[in-house]
Amino acid sequence: MSPAQDDLQSILRHQLELMTHSLVRWEGFLTPQVPVHWEIEQGPETAIDDNESSRVWRSRLKLSLPELGPVDLEVSLQNKTISINGSVEGPYLAWMTIQGRHLDERMAGAGLQLAALHFSPQNRDGHGEEAI
């Protein structure tokens, strides 16, 4: 297959995936040294009351930063409420937790409420352990 056909096949695969699932995946580079894997998923609509409904959006982001190493984040948004769970290498856990507290002020300034912010240490296979 030619490179153009490979690109077209990739685009068509993503289009078909969108039609069957409410999930978007993207892999690329934030900068030449920072690979990124990003997923966005639209959850089912749920009724709040007779006149209102709500939908949960989830986003997963995996990247490897030169200064912090691997960082995994899962963000969920429902109405104007955001929850963030993440995992980082152990030595950076306290720093991420402290920096994350400033996020609450920024979210409030944007009209959003930060409901939860948790970081856990990554174990050797890159997955989080206990929440802190």
C-alpha positions as CSV (number, residue, x, y, z in Angstrom):
1,M,0.0,0.0,0.0
2,S,1.2,3.5,-0.7
3,P,1.6,6.1,2.1
4,A,-1.4,8.0,0.8
5,Q,-3.5,4.8,1.0
6,D,-2.2,4.1,4.5
7,D,-3.3,7.6,5.6
8,L,-6.7,7.2,4.0
9,Q,-7.2,3.8,5.6
10,S,-6.4,5.3,9.0
11,I,-8.9,8.2,8.5
12,L,-11.6,5.8,7.4
13,R,-10.9,3.5,10.3
14,H,-11.3,6.5,12.7
15,Q,-14.5,7.6,10.9
16,L,-16.1,4.1,11.2
17,E,-15.0,3.9,14.9
18,L,-16.8,7.2,15.6
19,M,-20.0,5.9,14.0
20,T,-20.0,2.7,16.1
21,H,-18.5,4.1,19.4
22,S,-18.5,7.5,21.0
23,L,-14.7,7.3,21.4
24,V,-12.1,9.3,19.7
25,R,-8.4,8.3,19.9
26,W,-5.4,10.3,18.8
27,E,-1.7,9.4,18.9
28,G,1.0,11.8,18.0
29,F,3.5,14.2,19.4
30,L,3.0,17.3,21.6
31,T,6.6,18.2,20.6
32,P,9.1,16.0,18.8
33,Q,10.2,14.6,22.2
34,V,6.8,14.2,23.8
35,P,4.6,11.3,22.5
36,V,0.9,11.6,23.4
37,H,-2.0,9.1,23.5
38,W,-5.3,10.8,23.9
39,E,-8.8,9.4,24.1
40,I,-12.1,11.3,24.4
41,E,-15.3,9.4,25.2
42,Q,-18.9,10.6,25.4
43,G,-20.9,8.7,28.0
44,P,-24.6,7.9,27.7
45,E,-27.1,10.6,28.4
46,T,-28.8,10.3,31.8
47,A,-31.9,12.0,33.0
48,I,-31.6,14.5,35.8
49,D,-35.3,15.3,36.0
50,D,-38.1,15.6,33.5
51,N,-36.6,18.6,31.8
52,E,-32.9,18.1,32.1
53,S,-30.4,15.4,31.1
54,S,-26.7,15.1,31.6
55,R,-23.8,13.5,29.8
56,V,-20.4,12.5,31.1
57,W,-17.4,13.2,29.0
58,R,-14.2,11.3,29.8
59,S,-10.7,12.0,28.5
60,R,-7.6,9.9,29.0
61,L,-4.2,11.4,28.3
62,K,-0.9,9.5,28.4
63,L,2.3,11.3,27.8
64,S,5.9,11.2,28.7
65,L,7.3,14.6,29.7
66,P,11.1,15.1,29.7
67,E,11.1,16.5,33.3
68,L,8.4,14.4,34.9
69,G,8.6,11.1,33.0
70,P,5.3,9.2,32.2
71,V,2.1,11.0,33.2
72,D,-1.3,9.4,32.9
73,L,-4.5,11.5,33.4
74,E,-8.1,10.6,33.4
75,V,-10.5,13.6,33.4
76,S,-14.2,13.4,33.6
77,L,-16.6,16.3,33.0
78,Q,-20.3,16.3,33.8
79,N,-22.3,19.5,33.6
80,K,-19.7,21.9,35.0
81,T,-18.0,19.5,37.4
82,I,-14.6,18.0,36.7
83,S,-12.8,15.1,38.3
84,I,-9.1,14.4,37.7
85,N,-7.3,11.2,38.5
86,G,-3.6,10.8,37.5
87,S,-0.5,8.8,38.1
88,V,3.1,9.9,38.0
89,E,6.4,8.5,39.0
90,G,6.8,8.4,42.8
91,P,9.4,11.2,43.2
92,Y,7.0,13.7,41.5
93,L,3.9,12.7,43.3
94,A,4.0,15.4,46.0
95,W,4.9,18.1,43.4
96,M,2.0,17.2,41.2
97,T,-0.4,17.1,44.1
98,I,0.7,20.6,45.2
99,Q,0.5,22.0,41.7
100,G,-2.9,20.4,41.2
101,R,-4.3,22.5,44.0
102,H,-3.8,25.6,42.0
103,L,-6.0,24.1,39.3
104,D,-9.0,24.5,41.5
105,E,-8.7,28.3,41.4
106,R,-8.2,28.2,37.6
107,M,-11.2,26.0,37.1
108,A,-13.4,28.2,39.2
109,G,-12.3,31.2,37.1
110,A,-13.6,29.3,34.1
111,G,-16.9,28.6,35.7
112,L,-16.1,24.9,36.5
113,Q,-16.0,23.1,39.8
114,L,-13.1,20.7,40.5
115,A,-14.9,17.9,42.4
116,A,-11.9,15.5,42.8
117,L,-8.1,15.7,42.2
118,H,-6.1,12.5,43.0
119,F,-2.6,11.5,42.0
120,S,-1.2,8.1,42.7
121,P,2.4,6.8,42.2
122,Q,3.0,4.7,39.1
123,N,4.5,1.2,39.7
124,R,7.0,-0.3,37.3
125,D,4.5,-1.3,34.7
126,G,3.3,2.3,34.4
127,H,0.0,1.9,36.3
128,G,-1.1,3.8,39.4
129,E,-1.1,2.2,42.8
130,E,-2.9,3.6,45.8
131,A,-4.6,7.1,45.6
132,I,-3.2,10.0,47.6
